[in-house]
Amino acid sequence: MKSWTYAVNSYYKTADIYVEILPRRLYYLEKIVEYFCCIRILKWIKFPSFINYTYKNKDGSIEIYTLKEWWGDLGSWFHCVIHSPIFDYVYNSGRCKTFSLPADYELLKGKFKDIDKEYWERIIESEKEDEKDRIEENTLG
């Protein structure tokens, strides 16, 4: 399964296109788990304060926390215990091939500005802030 995305750096005006090639089962496994990790309702389910969690440090000392102090909510637990290990397995199993292709910043901006409006509005706002920072650096320095 092939998927691609792009990334831009508005400060340095650089861009890359990233291509991933994964076996179909690993691709869907990662996408399904990522979907569940991003469900907002998991953040609303808070762990109770009355259940204790014992943590043993490397030096042998023991610390006791409540589940609420240690994990906070079901979303954090799901991300750490389920999503991260599966993500690591998928991308570190040796079956995932990734390629990064440098691209022209202005070309990507022109092609994707209308398709991904919200993203590019944030990038353009960031460009304006970066330009203000450059002007301040030049006048102060």
Secondary structure as GFF3:
##gff-version 3
##sequence-region A 1 141
A	DSSP	beta_strand	2	9	.	.	.	ID=ss1
A	DSSP	beta_strand	14	21	.	.	.	ID=ss2
A	DSSP	alpha_helix	24	37	.	.	.	ID=ss3
A	DSSP	alpha_helix	41	44	.	.	.	ID=ss4
A	DSSP	beta_strand	52	56	.	.	.	ID=ss5
A	DSSP	beta_strand	62	66	.	.	.	ID=ss6
A	DSSP	alpha_helix	67	70	.	.	.	ID=ss7
A	DSSP	alpha_helix	74	78	.	.	.	ID=ss8
A	DSSP	pi_helix	79	83	.	.	.	ID=ss9
A	DSSP	alpha_helix	84	92	.	.	.	ID=ss10
A	DSSP	beta_strand	97	103	.	.	.	ID=ss11
A	DSSP	alpha_helix	105	112	.	.	.	ID=ss12
A	DSSP	alpha_helix	117	140	.	.	.	ID=ss13
###
